[in-house]
Amino acid sequence: MNALRRLRFQWQPRPPNGRAHGRHRIIRVRCLGPRVVDKLWKRFLARAVRLRSYLAKACAAKYLPACGLDAFLVGQLHETANYAAAREQLIEGCRLSDSDSCDFLARSELEGTLAPKDEVAAAKHFWAACSSGRAESCMAVAYLEFKGIGTSRDVDRAAEFLVKICLELHYEPACEVLRHPKRGIPAPCPRLRSSGLLVVSGNLFRRILG
């Protein structure tokens, strides 16, 4: 925590161009309160059939983010019979350098959703997603290093990494930690339903939830 406090003074306001956005990247991941989550979850379930239909078509057209999101939803909707296939789908997407698939795979491994927990593998796949410029995954890497989960604990390195995430990726949650270091680095939001992980992916979800 002392490292975070020291680096607080290296923080600079984010540039006017704001947060970086990728064309096929998850653009918003937030931990929300339980009441908001319940409302959004009901809205999501009402459109789940249409959502899966869109994802299936997009995945069949070899749009990897759709394949990854479809596999991720298998875990969120507790379709236990499809867990093994979903995990293989995420592994394949990550192997093909789809950052969303790597991130979803890492979250499932960190929580033990599709298979038993594997924190070392989770750290590895968060790194893979981060290497593609996915800011949320980089934030997860910083958290794992700060806590020593799945990797060796290195508080100074985690703090320095936060500065890079803020200044180079213009990721506001990282900048917020630097402004308020006493709060610490937030843990990755694990589940859509139980803890409020809301994932909005480009035009794909906007067409369904709009």
GURO-124079 format. One line per field, with one value per residue (C-alpha): residue number from 0; residue in three letters; x, y, z. Coordinates in steps of 0.001 Angstrom, whole numbers, always signed. Example, Ala and Ser with C-alpha at 12.3 -4.5 7.8 and 13.67 -1.06 7.14 Angstrom:
martor (0/1) .
voke (ALA/SER) .
u (+12300/+13670) .
v (-4500/-1060) .
w (+7800/+7140) .
This chain:
martor (0/1/2/3/4/5/6/7/8/9/10/11/12/13/14/15/16/17/18/19/20/21/22/23/24/25/26/27/28/29/30/31/32/33/34/35/36/37/38/39/40/41/42/43/44/45/46/47/48/49/50/51/52/53/54/55/56/57/58/59/60/61/62/63/64/65/66/67/68/69/70/71/72/73/74/75/76/77/78/79/80/81/82/83/84/85/86/87/88/89/90/91/92/93/94/95/96/97/98/99/100/101/102/103/104/105/106/107/108/109/110/111/112/113/114/115/116/117/118/119/120/121/122/123/124/125/126/127/128/129/130/131/132/133/134/135/136/137/138/139/140/141/142/143/144/145/146/147/148/149/150/151/152/153/154/155/156/157/158/159/160/161/162/163/164/165/166/167/168/169/170/171/172/173/174/175/176/177/178/179/180/181/182/183/184/185/186/187/188/189/190/191/192/193/194/195/196/197/198/199/200/201/202/203/204/205/206/207/208/209) .
voke (MET/ASN/ALA/LEU/ARG/ARG/LEU/ARG/PHE/GLN/TRP/GLN/PRO/ARG/PRO/PRO/ASN/GLY/ARG/ALA/HIS/GLY/ARG/HIS/ARG/ILE/ILE/ARG/VAL/ARG/CYS/LEU/GLY/PRO/ARG/VAL/VAL/ASP/LYS/LEU/TRP/LYS/ARG/PHE/LEU/ALA/ARG/ALA/VAL/ARG/LEU/ARG/SER/TYR/LEU/ALA/LYS/ALA/CYS/ALA/ALA/LYS/TYR/LEU/PRO/ALA/CYS/GLY/LEU/ASP/ALA/PHE/LEU/VAL/GLY/GLN/LEU/HIS/GLU/THR/ALA/ASN/TYR/ALA/ALA/ALA/ARG/GLU/GLN/LEU/ILE/GLU/GLY/CYS/ARG/LEU/SER/ASP/SER/ASP/SER/CYS/ASP/PHE/LEU/ALA/ARG/SER/GLU/LEU/GLU/GLY/THR/LEU/ALA/PRO/LYS/ASP/GLU/VAL/ALA/ALA/ALA/LYS/HIS/PHE/TRP/ALA/ALA/CYS/SER/SER/GLY/ARG/ALA/GLU/SER/CYS/MET/ALA/VAL/ALA/TYR/LEU/GLU/PHE/LYS/GLY/ILE/GLY/THR/SER/ARG/ASP/VAL/ASP/ARG/ALA/ALA/GLU/PHE/LEU/VAL/LYS/ILE/CYS/LEU/GLU/LEU/HIS/TYR/GLU/PRO/ALA/CYS/GLU/VAL/LEU/ARG/HIS/PRO/LYS/ARG/GLY/ILE/PRO/ALA/PRO/CYS/PRO/ARG/LEU/ARG/SER/SER/GLY/LEU/LEU/VAL/VAL/SER/GLY/ASN/LEU/PHE/ARG/ARG/ILE/LEU/GLY) .
u (+0/+2924/+3982/+554/+788/+4225/+3089/-6/+2033/+3072/-523/-1632/-5183/-6222/-5935/-9019/-9422/-10501/-10449/-9110/-11702/-11086/-13415/-13951/-13090/-15269/-15781/-17401/-17016/-18469/-19246/-22715/-24967/-27354/-30556/-29176/-27878/-31293/-32956/-30362/-30397/-34176/-33795/-30992/-32959/-35897/-33594/-31384/-32896/-32349/-28870/-27798/-29228/-27128/-24043/-24475/-24738/-21754/-19675/-20583/-19246/-15918/-16349/-14213/-15516/-19012/-17705/-15973/-19004/-21282/-18977/-18816/-22619/-22738/-21123/-23247/-26479/-25266/-25645/-23557/-23953/-22094/-19258/-16584/-17417/-17544/-14129/-12637/-14204/-12564/-9196/-9339/-10344/-7518/-5056/-6168/-5359/-8915/-8483/-12113/-11813/-8586/-10239/-13396/-11245/-9151/-12235/-13699/-10409/-10108/-13602/-13764/-16849/-16285/-13643/-11849/-10063/-6636/-5160/-1857/-3681/-5929/-2904/-1435/-4613/-5177/-1654/-2517/-5587/-3630/-957/-3640/-4345/-7412/-7339/-9707/-7418/-4362/-6149/-6783/-3069/-2190/-4608/-3186/+369/-636/-2212/+184/-2593/-1398/+1938/+4625/+3569/+5184/+3478/+5890/+5510/+1704/+1744/+4005/+1782/-1242/+488/+1014/-2614/-3786/-1411/-997/-4395/-6306/-8314/-10202/-10551/-6742/-6463/-9063/-6921/-3942/-6031/-7306/-4586/-6019/-8903/-6513/-6839/-10336/-10690/-11911/-15717/-16313/-19970/-22663/-25464/-23939/-21573/-22730/-20366/-22081/-20460/-21349/-19603/-19701/-22678/-23481/-25121/-26467/-28539/-29972/-30386/-30942) .
v (+0/+2373/+1906/+3059/+6141/+7018/+6670/+8734/+11858/+10546/+10454/+12979/+13760/+11574/+13137/+14831/+11970/+9859/+6099/+4043/+1960/-1072/-1961/-5514/-4961/-5117/-1430/-1321/-3513/-2237/-3639/-2406/-2425/-5352/-3449/-2231/-5734/-7310/-4863/-5395/-9162/-9336/-7220/-9463/-12689/-11278/-10950/-13993/-16099/-13358/-12751/-16367/-16405/-13382/-14852/-18212/-16522/-14279/-17193/-19290/-16402/-16765/-13574/-14640/-12144/-13569/-17112/-16030/-14193/-17130/-19455/-16990/-16864/-20653/-20203/-17198/-19043/-22217/-24490/-27185/-29678/-27266/-26288/-28477/-27318/-23677/-23941/-25471/-22668/-20060/-21839/-21938/-18273/-17277/-19354/-17332/-14119/-13019/-10857/-11247/-15034/-14834/-12527/-14645/-17770/-16122/-15038/-18529/-19999/-17462/-18288/-21958/-21548/-23947/-26090/-26237/-23037/-22509/-19189/-19709/-20281/-17290/-15018/-16351/-15713/-12262/-11440/-12729/-10475/-7539/-7968/-7194/-3878/-4895/-2465/-4437/-7463/-5353/-4092/-7708/-8467/-5569/-6907/-10441/-9141/-6860/-9799/-12513/-14609/-17034/-15218/-13908/-10912/-7678/-4565/-2107/-3697/-3698/-4/+883/-1163/+858/+4058/+2577/+1424/+4918/+6944/+4661/+2925/+5888/+3510/+5601/+2911/+2665/+6450/+6396/+3985/+6313/+9232/+7267/+4673/+3838/+2047/-454/-2216/-3668/-7380/-8489/-8701/-12453/-13044/-11288/-12230/-12591/-9626/-7378/-7814/-6000/-6627/-4479/-5498/-3023/-2956/-6610/-5923/-2540/-4233/-6665/-4547/-1210) .
w (+0/+676/-2940/-4074/-1865/-3230/-6813/-6205/-6901/-10323/-11479/-14087/-15288/-18199/-21677/-23203/-25659/-22660/-22467/-25343/-27139/-29335/-32136/-30915/-27265/-24195/-23514/-20091/-17028/-13769/-10351/-9488/-6447/-5859/-6718/-10014/-10748/-10106/-12481/-15204/-14716/-15258/-18363/-19557/-19030/-20969/-23990/-23409/-26199/-28758/-27397/-27782/-31309/-32309/-30675/-32421/-35832/-35159/-33868/-36927/-39025/-37138/-35101/-32136/-29536/-30029/-29499/-26308/-24971/-25774/-23839/-20952/-20750/-20404/-17002/-16072/-16906/-15125/-18157/-16493/-19329/-21619/-19245/-20859/-24396/-23273/-21649/-24796/-26818/-24572/-24710/-28503/-28738/-26413/-28469/-31506/-29595/-28861/-25757/-24663/-24675/-22656/-20118/-19785/-19444/-16724/-14775/-14950/-13708/-10909/-9676/-10654/-12842/-15738/-14017/-10649/-9602/-11120/-9992/-11830/-15131/-14395/-13966/-17219/-19210/-17689/-18895/-22365/-22515/-21107/-23773/-26357/-24652/-22660/-19735/-17475/-17756/-16972/-13862/-12857/-13321/-11024/-8407/-8585/-8229/-5361/-3505/-4683/-6233/-8903/-9059/-6736/-4624/-5777/-4417/-6055/-9465/-9133/-8243/-11175/-13464/-12307/-13408/-16884/-17102/-16186/-18360/-21372/-21585/-20081/-17901/-15355/-12599/-12460/-12240/-9471/-7435/-7833/-6648/-3645/-2838/+589/-1135/-2693/-6033/-6548/-7216/-10659/-10675/-10905/-11793/-13753/-11378/-7919/-7775/-10546/-13468/-16308/-19656/-22641/-25836/-28716/-31040/-30315/-26936/-27929/-30642/-28078/-24947/-26655) .
